[in-house]
Structure formats: C-alpha cells, structure tokens
Amino acid sequence: MDFKDVFPELAERYPQWIDRIHLLPLKEALGVHPVDNDGRTIYYNSRLLQYTTRETQLFYAAQQLLHLQLNHFARGEGKDPLVWKRASDAVVNAMLHADGFVLPEDAIRFPDALEHSAEDLYTVLYEQAREQEKPAEVDTEQTEKAPDPDEKGKKAGKEGEAHTREIEDPGLAAIVAGLAEMLEPSMQMDFDWFPGTTIRDGVLSHEFRPYPVAHAEILLDTSASVDAELLRAFVRGVKGLMRQDAVIRVGCFDTRFYGFQDVANEDDIRNLVFSGSGGTDFHAAVNAFTGDAENRIIFTDGFAEMPEQRCDAIWVVYGSTVIHPNGGRVLYSKPREEKEKHEIDFLIT
C-alpha cells in the first residue's frame, strides 16, 4: 500500500488542511512503528500499515498532522523521548476520538486527556516511570555496606572522559547566602495561547489560559565525582530562598542534558535522579534553559571551555577554577588552606 493515497481522503474530511497536506513531506521508513515524524517530515512503515484498516490509516495520517500543527517535536526537546511520545500521543488521540475517529486498539489513552496539555501528561507519566525504576529497599541489618544507589547513575555519558574530582566541603551555606541577593522575583503564573481540545471545521481551537512558571531552573554539572547529597543540599538551599509554594526545575548535564525534574517539596528533592559523569559540555547546559524561569543557575566546577553564546545565568563555581562566561554572574566558593571556612567572591561579567 502507499500511505500517500490516504491523504486526499483526509483532505476531503478536512478541506482546511489541503494546503498543509500538499506541502507535507512523506517518506518510507521501515524502522518506524508504524508512523512518526521529525517535526517536518512524516515517516511511515508500509509493511505494517498494509495490515491495518483504511480508518486506522486515516487516523494515523490525522494524528501526525496534529503533531506537526501542535509543534510537539520541538516542545519535546530535552524530555525523555519515549515518555514524551506517549504524552503527546495521548492528547492528540483524545482530540481525534472526540472528533469521531476510531482509535486503534494499541493507541494510548489517558483519562481526561482533553483537559491537560502534553506537558501536564508528561509530568505524570515521567513520575510513574521513575517510580517503576526505583530499586528495591536494601535490608541494612543483613548487608554490611549498602551499595551507593547513585554510583550506577553516574556511569552515563562518556565514561572515557570522566574525571575523578572529589569535592570537599564547598561552603554551601555561604553560596546560598550569596545567591539570596542575586535571585530575581518571579511570577507564579503567566498567560499564553494554547491549542484547545476541539477541532471545528478542520481548525484547531485555541485558548488563552494561565500556566505555572518555574521560579528557577538549576543545571547541575554531574561530570565530577560529586556526592549526591551535596547536590541535594544545594537544591534544598536554593528552594529555601523562595516561597514555600515555589516550584523549581532541576536538570543534570555532562556532555548532554538529561531533562528537567520539577521540585516542589522535600520529597521531590529526596527523589531527584542524578544522571551523567562524562566530560563537560557547557553548550548542553546553556541550550537546556527553557526561557520561562526568571532565575537560571548553573552549578559546576568550571572544568570546560566556555560557550561563545551569551547566557544570562548565575554560574556557581565550586572549587578554585576561574571562568569568564559570556553574560551572567559568577559566584565562587574558594576553600582557604589555613581555615575551614570558605570565602565568596563575586564577579559580574
């Protein structure tokens, strides 16, 4: 079968989509299951589609067109791709089902998906995936030394480029005190247009509604051998500077970015997953910020080449490395050899 033959029939159902359908790149790809897109081109597996009904083929064509119209590929950047696909599919599938399409048996369904954005569902599904991946509790009475659950998590990234840089007391209290005077107040809510939950005459409805804005986005450099509790202590300190109901996003990076995790309370801090331990690439960090949060913080030891692009973030450097980023402010924690205290140096660039 030729999947391209389905689209004229879809255009008859939704005449408003005709121009988009005529310009749509379609490519055969036997590796997809059975239809997917890269934000511009729709890829289809004709070997799998030939065993489906015409209505199912129409559903897949409409599903991918909605994904493109809703810009789901770009909105999923920095997120777990499998979880994001499930979340975005759930929203689109619910919209098509409400418009009269018959969903395939294996199509993902989510209760009340029409009332949520793909980002909302991603948060729920991501948390469910994390809960399923949690290791079983270890009986410490029968085990001489429980293994460090973070050791395996630190093996991601390019292990050949990993560095063993044990960090001593970084003077976290002093760092947090310095941050208190640098953080900007942030709105709790913002407003924007979002795709609605209905299709009328082939046109997606849109709604102007509020959405929560993170008070801060924190990127943790996990390329060094940093104790997980140290990182949690830093996140806890930053969270403590904000309102009790404030939400912050925390992400890890080494040579790549591992996605954001929302932190609203102490349980979220305890459940933070720290990924990485390869070489450091600050391009992965500065490109990870969403632009929504007023406060952007990079927690690092500074052992990497600074990116040329400007990034208006607060760079918190633990150790003695001096950095000169393009934009932002730098907060150092330099250990004194004679004393156990640490001095805080400020550098505005």
Rosetta blueprint (number, residue, H / E / L):
1 M L
2 D L
3 F H
4 K H
5 D H
6 V H
7 F H
8 P H
9 E H
10 L H
11 A H
12 E H
13 R H
14 Y L
15 P H
16 Q H
17 W H
18 I H
19 D H
20 R H
21 I H
22 H H
23 L L
24 L L
25 P L
26 L E
27 K E
28 E E
29 A L
30 L L
31 G L
32 V L
33 H L
34 P L
35 V E
36 D E
37 N E
38 D L
39 G L
40 R L
41 T L
42 I E
43 Y E
44 Y E
45 N L
46 S H
47 R H
48 L H
49 L H
50 Q L
51 Y L
52 T L
53 T L
54 R H
55 E H
56 T H
57 Q H
58 L H
59 F H
60 Y H
61 A H
62 A H
63 Q H
64 Q H
65 L H
66 L H
67 H H
68 L H
69 Q H
70 L L
71 N L
72 H H
73 F H
74 A H
75 R H
76 G L
77 E L
78 G L
79 K L
80 D L
81 P H
82 L H
83 V H
84 W H
85 K H
86 R H
87 A H
88 S H
89 D H
90 A H
91 V H
92 V H
93 N H
94 A H
95 M H
96 L H
97 H H
98 A H
99 D L
100 G L
101 F L
102 V L
103 L L
104 P L
105 E L
106 D L
107 A L
108 I L
109 R L
110 F L
111 P L
112 D L
113 A H
114 L H
115 E H
116 H L
117 S L
118 A H
119 E H
120 D H
121 L H
122 Y H
123 T H
124 V H
125 L H
126 Y H
127 E H
128 Q H
129 A H
130 R H
131 E H
132 Q H
133 E H
134 K L
135 P L
136 A L
137 E L
138 V L
139 D L
140 T L
141 E L
142 Q L
143 T L
144 E L
145 K L
146 A L
147 P L
148 D L
149 P H
150 D H
151 E H
152 K H
153 G H
154 K L
155 K L
156 A L
157 G L
158 K L
159 E H
160 G H
161 E H
162 A L
163 H L
164 T L
165 R L
166 E L
167 I L
168 E L
169 D L
170 P L
171 G L
172 L H
173 A H
174 A H
175 I H
176 V H
177 A H
178 G H
179 L H
180 A H
181 E L
182 M L
183 L L
184 E L
185 P L
186 S L
187 M L
188 Q L
189 M E
190 D E
191 F E
192 D E
193 W E
194 F E
195 P E
196 G E
197 T E
198 T E
199 I E
200 R E
201 D L
202 G L
203 V E
204 L E
205 S E
206 H E
207 E E
208 F E
209 R E
210 P E
211 Y E
212 P E
213 V L
214 A L
215 H L
216 A E
217 E E
218 I E
219 L E
220 L E
221 D E
222 T L
223 S L
224 A L
225 S L
226 V L
227 D L
228 A H
229 E H
230 L H
231 L H
232 R H
233 A H
234 F H
235 V H
236 R H
237 G H
238 V H
239 K H
240 G H
241 L L
242 M L
243 R L
244 Q L
245 D L
246 A L
247 V L
248 I E
249 R E
250 V E
251 G E
252 C E
253 F E
254 D L
255 T L
256 R L
257 F E
258 Y E
259 G E
260 F E
261 Q E
262 D E
263 V E
264 A L
265 N L
266 E H
267 D H
268 D H
269 I H
270 R H
271 N L
272 L L
273 V L
274 F L
275 S L
276 G L
277 S L
278 G L
279 G L
280 T L
281 D L
282 F H
283 H H
284 A H
285 A H
286 V H
287 N L
288 A L
289 F L
290 T L
291 G L
292 D L
293 A L
294 E L
295 N E
296 R E
297 I E
298 I E
299 F E
300 T E
301 D L
302 G L
303 F L
304 A L
305 E L
306 M L
307 P L
308 E L
309 Q L
310 R L
311 C L
312 D L
313 A L
314 I E
315 W E
316 V E
317 V E
318 Y E
319 G L
320 S L
321 T L
322 V L
323 I L
324 H L
325 P L
326 N L
327 G L
328 G L
329 R E
330 V E
331 L E
332 Y E
333 S E
334 K E
335 P E
336 R L
337 E L
338 E L
339 K L
340 E L
341 K L
342 H E
343 E E
344 I E
345 D E
346 F E
347 L E
348 I E
349 T L
